Amino acid sequence: MYTLRQLIIPCSLAGLIGYQSLTVLPIILGALVDYRGFTLANVGYVGSVEILGMALAVAVTTGLINRVRRNRLAFGAAIALGLTQISSAFTLDPSLFFAERFLAGLSAGCMAGVLASTIALAREPERLTAFIYLIDALLASAFYLGLPPVIARFELAGAYALLGGVTVLISPVFLMLPAHGPAAALASAGFRKDALRVIAFAVILSAATAALWTFTERMALQVGLTVPQVGQVFAGGLLVGIMGASLAAWVGDRFGSARPIMLAWTMVLVLAFAVPYLPTPVAFILGFCLLRFFMNINDPFIVGVVARLDVEGRLTTIFAASGLFGAAIGPFLASTISGDGDFTRLGWAFLLMGSCAFILFAQFLKRPEIKRAGTQITPLG
């Protein structure tokens, strides 16, 4: 197993770069409406195409991850992603633009697959995941603060160029990732049952989350915030989320997984339902920040439970792929049910879908936690 110190820097940056499309999704989709002629009824399709590419790439890497040098795969994918982002800055043809966003999704998905399988190699996957959330929240806050003024001055082209440049600049760090994981074993009947349950709850929960996230920027504008203020709120939400991730990192195995997950998941359901109903800027900011706080407590424990079920990282990769398939559905779902600007329907959708996901996931909480052996996997190549 790898220590936290060995994995924290390359894994955190892989999370930041690999999931950048989801991180800045509301800002980018808002800019597409403002500068590229998209509407609320169809802009979600751009996000769905990109996230679908991510999901497909993660699904493919599930079977290949222990047959290739994962650090080189992540490096090559980051270069391809950066160049595609830069290319999208100057592409106005709709068909070519959609093709570029799908290619960007494929590249990001390769990185997401490497990250998911690498988390399973950690001695303490919950702590590693919590620290990834913490560091990525700090770094992503720079995107939230920097992108709105860049878009205001250079329109959407400036945002894509900035994202692409940062991606290419960071890409050499991914060579620090482990080259290989453990040898793959044949899937048992129990593993296949676990995999199906992971797929189901990840798709449902991610679809609900992405649907709500798609129009969060528009919700903020609807209550009276300006575009620069929305960026500041998103950055503030990340900073509050850091506190949640820090708490998850500190808690670790002190109280097991069941109690933190049940508490945090309940609060996420309540707050996600409430946010679209909040009528004033102050109420919206408070609700949004609390939602990010409890999400950043909940998510590391969920990933940790999945990682402990399968040391080879297959379930974590399946979890990532399934989550991205769900996330690809999310923007489409958002445009379908709230394209007319009634975002309260998204709150109801999250409440129902999130509850169903918890019922599926709760079966894992009854299982004895799988304790990691103290053996160290030696990096190859």
C-alpha positions in Angstrom: 0.0 0.0 0.0 1.1 3.6 -0.7 1.3 6.2 2.0 -0.6 9.5 2.0 2.6 11.4 1.4 3.4 9.4 -1.8 0.0 9.9 -3.4 -1.4 13.2 -2.1 0.2 15.6 -4.6 -0.3 13.7 -7.9 -3.8 12.5 -6.9 -5.0 15.9 -5.8 -3.9 17.5 -9.1 -5.4 14.6 -11.1 -8.7 15.3 -9.3 -8.5 19.0 -10.1 -7.6 18.5 -13.8 -9.6 15.4 -14.5 -12.8 16.8 -13.0 -12.4 20.4 -14.1 -15.4 20.2 -16.5 -17.7 19.3 -13.6 -16.1 21.8 -11.3 -16.7 24.8 -13.5 -19.8 23.5 -15.2 -22.3 26.2 -14.1 -19.9 29.0 -15.1 -19.1 27.5 -18.5 -22.7 26.7 -19.3 -23.8 30.2 -18.2 -21.1 31.7 -20.6 -22.4 29.5 -23.4 -25.9 31.0 -22.9 -24.5 34.6 -22.7 -21.9 34.4 -25.5 -22.5 31.4 -27.8 -26.3 31.6 -28.3 -27.4 28.6 -26.3 -30.6 28.5 -24.2 -31.5 27.0 -20.9 -33.4 24.4 -22.8 -30.4 23.1 -24.7 -27.2 24.2 -23.0 -27.3 21.1 -20.7 -26.6 19.0 -23.7 -23.1 20.4 -24.0 -22.4 19.2 -20.4 -24.0 15.9 -21.0 -21.8 15.2 -24.1 -18.6 16.1 -22.3 -19.4 14.1 -19.2 -20.6 11.1 -21.3 -17.1 11.1 -22.9 -15.6 11.0 -19.4 -17.9 8.1 -18.4 -17.0 6.1 -21.5 -13.3 6.6 -20.9 -13.5 5.6 -17.3 -15.5 2.5 -18.2 -12.8 1.4 -20.7 -9.9 2.1 -18.2 -11.6 -0.2 -15.7 -10.4 -3.3 -17.7 -7.1 -1.8 -18.8 -5.8 0.1 -15.7 -3.6 -2.7 -14.5 -2.3 -3.5 -18.0 -0.9 -0.1 -18.9 1.4 2.4 -17.1 -1.2 4.5 -15.5 1.1 7.4 -14.8 1.9 7.7 -18.6 -1.8 7.3 -19.4 -2.6 10.2 -17.1 0.1 12.4 -18.5 -0.9 11.8 -22.1 -4.6 12.3 -21.3 -3.8 15.7 -19.6 -1.9 16.9 -22.7 -4.8 15.9 -24.9 -7.3 17.6 -22.6 -5.3 20.8 -22.4 -5.0 21.1 -26.2 -8.7 20.4 -26.7 -9.6 23.1 -24.2 -7.5 25.6 -26.1 -9.0 24.5 -29.4 -12.5 25.0 -28.0 -11.7 28.6 -27.3 -11.7 29.3 -31.0 -14.3 26.9 -32.3 -17.6 28.5 -33.3 -19.0 25.7 -35.5 -21.6 23.8 -33.3 -20.9 20.3 -34.7 -17.1 20.7 -34.3 -17.6 22.2 -30.8 -19.6 19.2 -29.6 -17.0 16.9 -31.0 -14.3 18.8 -29.2 -16.2 18.6 -25.9 -16.7 14.9 -26.3 -12.9 14.5 -26.9 -12.2 16.6 -23.9 -14.5 14.3 -21.9 -12.6 11.2 -23.1 -9.3 12.7 -22.1 -10.6 13.8 -18.7 -12.1 10.4 -18.2 -8.8 8.6 -18.6 -7.4 10.8 -15.8 -10.5 10.1 -13.6 -10.1 6.4 -14.1 -6.4 6.5 -13.1 -7.3 8.5 -10.0 -10.1 6.2 -9.0 -8.0 3.1 -9.2 -5.1 4.7 -7.5 -7.1 5.7 -4.4 -7.7 2.0 -3.8 -3.9 1.6 -3.4 -3.8 3.9 -0.4 -3.4 2.6 3.2 -6.2 5.0 4.3 -8.4 5.7 1.3 -10.9 7.8 3.3 -8.1 10.2 4.5 -6.5 10.4 1.0 -9.9 11.2 -0.6 -10.6 13.8 2.1 -7.3 15.5 1.5 -7.9 15.4 -2.3 -11.2 17.2 -1.7 -9.5 19.7 0.6 -6.6 20.5 -1.7 -8.8 20.6 -4.8 -11.3 22.9 -3.1 -8.4 25.4 -2.4 -7.2 25.2 -5.9 -10.6 25.2 -7.6 -11.5 28.4 -5.7 -9.0 30.1 -7.9 -11.0 29.0 -10.9 -14.2 30.4 -9.4 -12.6 33.7 -8.6 -10.6 34.0 -11.8 -13.0 32.7 -14.5 -15.8 35.3 -14.2 -13.5 38.3 -14.8 -11.7 36.5 -17.6 -15.1 35.7 -19.2 -16.2 39.3 -18.8 -13.1 40.5 -20.6 -12.3 37.7 -23.1 -15.7 35.9 -23.3 -15.8 32.1 -23.4 -12.6 31.9 -25.3 -10.6 33.2 -22.4 -12.1 30.6 -20.0 -11.2 27.7 -22.3 -7.7 29.1 -23.0 -7.1 29.5 -19.3 -8.2 26.0 -18.4 -6.2 24.5 -21.3 -3.0 26.3 -20.3 -3.2 25.3 -16.7 -3.8 21.7 -17.7 -0.8 21.5 -19.9 1.4 23.2 -17.3 0.4 20.7 -14.6 0.6 17.6 -16.7 4.2 16.5 -15.9 3.2 16.0 -12.2 1.1 13.0 -13.2 4.3 11.0 -14.0 4.6 10.8 -10.2 1.6 8.5 -10.0 2.2 4.8 -9.5 2.8 3.0 -12.8 1.0 -0.2 -11.9 -1.4 -1.7 -9.3 -1.8 -5.3 -8.1 -2.3 -8.2 -10.5 -6.0 -8.5 -11.5 -8.0 -11.5 -10.2 -11.1 -13.1 -11.6 -14.4 -11.5 -10.6 -16.4 -13.5 -8.1 -20.1 -13.7 -7.8 -19.9 -11.5 -4.7 -17.9 -8.9 -6.6 -20.3 -8.8 -9.5 -23.2 -8.2 -7.0 -21.3 -5.4 -5.3 -20.5 -3.9 -8.7 -24.1 -3.8 -9.8 -25.1 -2.1 -6.5 -22.3 0.4 -6.9 -23.4 1.1 -10.5 -27.0 1.7 -9.5 -26.4 4.1 -6.6 -23.6 6.0 -8.3 -25.7 6.6 -11.4 -28.7 7.8 -9.5 -26.9 10.0 -7.0 -24.6 11.6 -9.6 -27.5 12.3 -12.0 -29.3 14.1 -9.2 -26.2 16.1 -8.1 -25.3 17.1 -11.7 -28.8 18.2 -12.5 -28.9 20.5 -9.4 -25.3 21.7 -10.1 -26.1 22.5 -13.8 -28.3 25.5 -13.0 -26.8 26.6 -9.7 -25.4 29.7 -11.3 -28.8 30.5 -12.8 -30.4 30.0 -9.4 -27.9 32.5 -7.9 -28.7 35.0 -10.6 -32.4 34.5 -10.1 -32.2 35.6 -6.4 -30.3 38.8 -7.3 -26.6 38.0 -7.4 -24.3 39.2 -10.2 -22.0 36.9 -12.3 -18.9 38.0 -10.4 -20.7 37.5 -7.1 -21.7 34.0 -8.2 -18.0 33.2 -8.7 -17.3 34.5 -5.2 -20.1 32.4 -3.8 -18.8 29.3 -5.5 -15.3 30.0 -4.2 -16.7 30.6 -0.7 -18.6 27.4 -0.9 -15.4 25.6 -1.7 -13.7 27.1 1.2 -16.5 26.0 3.5 -16.3 22.6 1.8 -12.6 22.5 2.9 -13.8 22.5 6.5 -16.0 19.5 5.7 -13.2 17.7 4.0 -10.8 18.6 6.9 -13.3 17.2 9.3 -13.6 14.0 7.3 -9.8 13.7 7.2 -9.5 14.2 10.9 -12.4 11.7 11.7 -10.9 9.0 9.5 -11.7 5.6 11.2 -12.4 7.1 14.6 -16.2 6.5 14.3 -16.4 4.0 11.5 -18.2 4.9 8.2 -21.9 4.4 9.0 -22.5 7.3 11.4 -20.7 10.0 9.4 -22.4 8.9 6.2 -25.9 8.8 7.7 -25.6 12.2 9.3 -24.0 13.9 6.3 -26.2 12.3 3.7 -29.4 13.4 5.6 -28.1 17.0 5.7 -27.3 16.8 1.9 -30.8 15.7 1.1 -32.4 18.4 3.2 -30.2 21.2 1.9 -30.2 20.2 -1.8 -34.0 20.2 -1.6 -34.1 23.6 0.0 -31.6 25.5 -2.1 -33.8 26.1 -5.2 -36.5 27.5 -2.8 -34.3 30.1 -1.0 -35.6 33.5 -1.9 -32.8 35.9 -0.9 -29.1 36.2 -1.7 -28.1 35.7 2.0 -30.3 32.6 2.3 -29.0 31.2 -0.9 -25.4 31.7 0.0 -25.9 30.1 3.4 -27.7 27.1 2.0 -25.2 26.6 -0.8 -22.2 26.8 1.5 -23.8 24.3 4.0 -24.6 22.0 1.2 -20.9 22.0 0.1 -19.8 21.4 3.7 -21.9 18.3 4.2 -21.1 17.0 0.7 -17.4 17.2 1.4 -17.9 15.2 4.6 -20.1 12.6 2.9 -18.1 11.9 -0.3 -14.7 10.8 1.2 -16.5 8.2 3.4 -18.5 6.9 0.4 -15.3 6.5 -1.7 -13.5 5.0 1.3 -16.2 2.3 1.8 -16.1 1.4 -1.9 -12.3 1.3 -1.9 -12.2 -1.0 1.1 -14.4 -3.5 -0.7 -11.8 -4.1 -3.5 -8.1 -3.5 -3.1 -7.5 -3.9 -6.9 -9.4 -0.7 -7.5 -11.9 -2.2 -9.8 -14.9 -1.1 -7.8 -13.6 2.5 -7.3 -13.1 2.7 -11.1 -16.6 1.3 -11.7 -17.9 3.8 -9.1 -16.2 6.7 -11.0 -17.4 5.5 -14.4 -21.0 5.0 -13.1 -20.9 8.4 -11.4 -19.9 10.0 -14.6 -22.6 8.3 -16.6 -25.0 9.7 -14.0 -23.4 13.1 -14.2 -23.9 13.0 -18.0 -27.6 12.4 -17.5 -27.7 15.3 -15.0 -27.5 18.3 -17.4 -29.9 16.7 -19.8 -32.3 16.0 -16.9 -31.9 19.6 -15.7 -32.7 21.1 -19.1 -35.7 18.7 -19.5 -37.4 19.4 -16.2 -36.3 23.0 -15.5 -35.6 24.5 -18.9 -38.4 27.0 -18.3 -36.6 28.4 -15.3 -38.5 26.6 -12.5 -35.6 25.2 -10.5 -37.7 23.9 -7.6 -38.3 20.8 -9.6 -34.5 20.0 -9.3 -34.9 20.1 -5.5 -37.6 17.5 -5.6 -35.6 15.4 -8.1 -32.6 15.4 -5.8 -34.6 14.5 -2.7 -36.2 11.5 -4.4 -33.2 10.2 -6.3 -30.8 10.8 -3.4 -33.0 8.9 -1.0 -33.1 5.9 -3.5 -29.3 6.0 -3.8 -28.9 5.9 0.0 -31.2 2.9 0.3 -28.9 1.1 -2.2 -25.7 2.2 -0.6 -26.8 1.4 3.0 -26.4 -2.3 2.4 -22.6 -1.8 2.3 -22.7 -0.1 5.7 -23.9 -3.4 7.3 -20.8 -5.2 6.0 -17.6 -5.5 8.1 -15.0 -3.0 6.9 -12.2 -4.5 5.0 -8.9 -3.7 6.7 -5.9 -3.1 4.6 -2.8 -5.2 5.0 0.3 -3.3 5.8 2.3 -4.5 2.9 3.7 -1.9 0.5 3.2 -2.1 -3.2 6.4 -1.1 -4.9 6.0 1.3 -7.8 7.1 -0.1 -11.2 8.6 1.9 -14.0 
